[in-house]
Amino acid sequence: MSVSSCCLEGFQWGGTLAGRIDKLADNDAYIAGSNPEAAVMLIHDLLGWSFPNTRLLADHYAREANVTVYVPDFFGGEALPFEPLLKGVWHELDVPGFMKKNTREIREPEIFECARAMRTKYKKVGAVGFCYGGWAVFRLGAKEHQPPLVDCISTGHPSLLTKQYINEVAVPVQLLAPEIDSQFTPELKVHTFEALQKLRVPFDYQHFPGVEHGCFTRGDPELAGEREAMTRGKNAAVAWLKEFLQDV
């Protein structure tokens, strides 16, 4: 498993967190919102469940889409340190070693278990994932789950995504795609667009010109276009969640 260095360059947003810490299945989780009927699992990127930007996004989704949002810890209590990454010295960290402890084979069972716990409690469930979370939301939306674990998925600059995962999705899909992305390559973008049409699932594919992998969660708002991409990406995800979860 490999990821782009762009995932590991960041900028902490401002804002005061409004959520709380509790459990989802056996995982610690940041929880925002209180809708008793509609919920969203937000699967974190390499910076983990405690990264402030991710939690701020959860707060936005909860407030603007009127859902309860869970950000579970899928790295077993570990996380890559924020400070070196925010300073752009990600290469000093043992990212390959960290990834070996967080492969799909290791983390997928608990991701599924958290989704099952949400499905037993809520009438409607969505999933959103950025970078590392991208492959996971596709697996949550796979046709193998009967009944479905989630009602819709959204992902921005996904990593570790394969053509097989795309081919097996069976729920509405939203893709937020930066122009510059070594993980969600032009070939994979074309395959996604073509495959989703053949699968006849509702999908929303949005292209973000001039910005790169990581812009929706860690893009520097001082760089041209990145603040706009963050805002547009957040608004797009909120609209998607409202479309498929709002009937409750």
Steps between C-alpha positions, in 0.01 A plus 500: 500500500643838401373855524586835351722746685230758426284322759755593758523873441250699695359816649288501815172679459372735765187422697371363830401134509141429601498120526561245773698179550323166542501150354382348173509122523843443661661815359546839657318761293451873470126561470328815376128563474198327649264390223350170628412371153778597255875458550828522311831325552791728413809285442816691573813536290858424608494770765246298693175558683634777726617735223311828563410555133323165483303570814407847375366340182293264716354801680411663169335186364302451821374857506441556129371157395316435830665165570691338783862463389744243635877522449628167636865432576613242245870520584487327838580806706803597290535793262765671296605819681340816367787743547759348264233456236373855532859621461542292185762261640286189451802316357651481848221266610474125454190508283562154343529347846182672611313373194608140568307518826191641330442292188157423364525146636561634849253788508213393274331268756468775761382751239224256404417437866461872568268531200290209627470669838377818330256306281333346804445844652415727205252479215741663253879476497755669275879479481758765409872436459805699397837360392536178708125505559430490126553128444302429818180677399495307172531177697213609724288557189588167338232270361613218731315664788137388504324689636726799424718637779463857371254693284754722325871579494713807429875516456757767424849428364474127585811290556549123472194478276497219242297433188350198673369711788345741250343217299338351809329812639121482521388825667495865385854636467643852518859565388681827567803492272790750507673547167842414647492162672758223478269262687174550311671495162355610164463133406310423819283809457397389150434146621285631786290718271446218249442225757242693701296562186500128423404418858202734471546643848439869561830686507635852527849562360644844570828622353714756688746666261835630618503335844669187626447188711429603858323827420168408666645434843850645516534750216663829590235772482774749412559325167294613203190287457541279805267686735237497226556127442459425871177694516363358176593146605331538837187645344487223239522229765230667710266518201566134415429386854181703516383354171524140615445529874248783526182293466523420869 
